[in-house]
Each structure stands twice: as structure tokens, then as C-alpha cells.
């Protein structure tokens, strides 16, 4: 696997997806005649002039070395924005206006701290860069009012600092990718158990900075719940947080940094609660008569404390497309709502969990479908973003958004957001397909993850932003959170301000002023 994603697509170029023949036919049936829109050649991409002066570049080189300050076109393009559909559409069309002036690659916390200090003194905007997987505009710093913009790539901070076997904790550097974390921990018989769809490329620092939630959250929990300590480089110095697994010593300031998206400092080390690597992993699928029936079953499992490691439920539309089996997209489906359950741990525990969960699901109207499709889902769980690129090549706009709410409000939120997306895109003359699944569950509520597909208009970025705005208004009006695990970035900032209210916004601005008075850390992102 490549350690760097394609400049205008998701993931490793060697793993690019192609659409199966039945999917091509389905696209034409759903959206009309094909209208291919391939990406431009990278040689035609328009990069803005470098704003940093030679004197400033020399100062940066003095911190990390000449070879670790890269102003080349390739590096700048590769660090332009994230991987949202609007980000990709801009690059596919040759627009790299959000590119940094230089890419800096520090070796350790000390160099990150020195860079942050220098940038604050010289008013250089800083974009912390991990795996580049942001889908909410989290890697596009404001340029106005600054001497220039740099991306601080944490890829060289790629080590396991230490393991405490007695406490079941491990300290990982921020640039460690998901697979690298599992490799390093696996040498000690441990796992983090954090597997978001961005797992192959996203990093430990990015997981912390965005409050990531993985596909095994039902069993292992969210990433922010795993964090017991942080080391952060700020313009005011090193900020170390977390002296105990829990504390009554005032508000938990770790939670201030988690989700801060690099606006309050750059996370360089994370101390995490880890677990023994599972001896057995088994995944199976179930079918429910309806999405509502499946959601009731999920709630029952969770509130009874018998939920499996992985618990996901597709609505009727998503189920009908067989998205659990990408090679069978568009094939006949028996209908209903498809649930994926996964069990990880010692063999005896897996058998016990599966038996207890299965008895409950059957009592609530579920039909067991066996392990074949579940195992296939697990093997292809990180492949969906590759499929999006193949659809964009065919002129089909595909994007996602997510939210969460309490169980008592879930049906209402689902209906309102789906209607908003369908209405906004239909008004633009397209015939959208809107899919949804529940991907994360809690005793009190659950997340909703929507996927949208429709034919591109002449302005696909504007097309999506209009639909996203309608959906965001619906989320706020229907009582959901503006984001459950994608973070705020630029794209959600307007609605985030509404969610936290004027007092919350004032508190955030005050913290920002205290740790970053020059405002150089990821300006334009998160802070209302």
C-alpha cells in the first residue's frame, strides 16, 4: 500500500476501482446517458505563486533542514485540501488555489514546537497535515493577512514511544497511520481497535484532532474515549494533558484539544488505552423487515449492554443496492434493511456474544443470513471511497454527510435530512438517490450516515454545497448535531456556531486567543 494518496483521487492509485458492468447500466437507468468527466492531467493544475519570501523559507529550513522544506509542485499539489468531493472536484478541474506555499516535515516534537513558534512570530499560517483525509474543508487555511501558508506534515513522527502493559496504555506519535499503529501495537499483542473508513491513510493525530469514530465503535468505543493523554505544540509552548485515567481536577482539558482540528496546537503524541489483540473475528449479516425495525433492534442490544463489536444497519435503499457487496451493486435484493454484526475477542467470548446477540435479534424479527456477506463486508470495508472516484469519472456526483441524535428523535431526523437532500437536488434538475445507514450506536442514541448520488450539473461543487446547506439546516432544525465524526472544518462552521450558541463561541474564541494570539493555527477552520 502506498503511504501517500493520489493527488486527485482517494487512496492508493494501484487500488483504483472500476465499475462493474451492471453498475454502468444502473447508472444510465437512474441518471440518464453517461457523461464522463475524467480528471485533468496533473501537469495542467494551476498552482498559486509562492508567497513566502526567501528569507522566511531560509528561517524554516533552519529549523528542519533544507531537505525537509519542500516547495515543489508535486508536494504542494499533494497537500492541497482534503478528500471531500468538492476538494476533489476542484483538483480534478485543475484548481489548486488552496495549495500551501511549502510543505514542512519535522522530525519530532521539538521541531514541531520550533516551527509553530516561528510561524506565530512571522505570521505564517499553519495547516497541520496527517493523512490528508479531511472531508469537511479542514485542510484549507485562510491566506489573507498572512506572510504565507505552510503545511506541517507529521509523517516523520511515526513511532511507538512506549507501552505500559500493566496499565494497558500506549504512547504513539501523531504521524502514525492506522495500519502502522496496528503493526506497532501488534508486536506487543495489542490493538487500538479503531477502524474508520479512512483507516488506511488517516493518522493518530488526525483521529484526535477530529474526534474520529471507527467502524468497531460499538465494541471499542470512539477514539476520544480511548485518549488518556496528549502532548501538544502551541505558540505558547508545550501543552501536556492527562495525568490520570480520570480526574476531578477541574474541566477535562483533553476534551478541549480533542476535536480542535489543529486550531489550538499541533498534537504530536497521544497516550491511548489499548486492548489485547483479538484471537477471533467473525462478521455476519441479518435482515429486518424495515429500517425502523432494525433500529429498534440496535437500540435494544445497546441498552441491554449486549451489543457486538461492529453494529451497522442500512436503510431499504442502501440495502437494495447491495453496498455490503460492492461487486454486486445493482443486483437483485430481497429488500428490507441489512444489518452487519461483528464479534471480536477470544473464541469463547465471540461464541457467547454471537449467541446472545442472535437470540435477541431473532426475537425482534431479524432473519440471520450467515457469515459469507459479513466476512465480505469486513474484507472490503475501506473500499467505498475508491468507488466514489469511479462514479465521478462517469459524471455522477457522490458525497456523504452524517449526524447523530437521541433514539427518540432518530426517525424524525432521518426523514427530515433525507427529504432536504432529495428536495434540494431535485430542484436542480437531477434525480438523486439518497442512502443512509446507522454506523455508531450508544445507549441514548445513534448516528445517521447519508450517501447521495446524482448526475453532475455544470457546477457540481455549487450543486453539492446547495444540497449540503439544505441538509445542514434540516439537521439543526430537527435537533441533530451538525457532525458526529467528520469534524467541523470550514464546511460545518456556520451551523456549528448555531449548535454551541453565542456563549460557546465566545469560550472557543477566548481559548484560541490564549494559546494562539497571532491566529496562525489553521485559520478559518472550526472557530466561529
Secondary structure, DSSP 8 states (H G I E B T S, - for coil): --SS--SSSSS-GGG-----HHHHHHHHHHH-S--------GGG-EE----S-HHHHHHHHHHH-GGGEE--HHHHHHTSS-SSHHHHHHHHTTEETT--SEEE--SSHHHHHHHHHHHHHHTEEEEEESS---SSSTT----TTSSEEEEEE-TT---EEEEETTTTEEEEETT-BHHHHHHHHHTTTEE-----TTTTT-BHHHHHHHT---TTHHHH--HHHHEEEEEEEETTEEEEE-SSSS--SSS-THHHHTT-TTSS-EEEEEEEE-EE--SEEEEEEEEESSHHHHHHHHHHHHHTT---SEEEEE-HHHHHTTTTSGGGTTS----SEEEEEEEEESHHHHHHHHHHHHHHHHHTT-EEEESHHHHHHHHTTT-HHHHHHHHHHTTEEEEEEEEEEEGGGHHHHHHHHHHHHHHHHHTTT---EEEEEE--B-SSEEEEEEEEEEE--TTHHHHHHHHHHHHHHHHHHTT-BS-SSS--TTTTHHHHHHHHHHHHHHHHHHHHHHH-TT--BSTTSS--
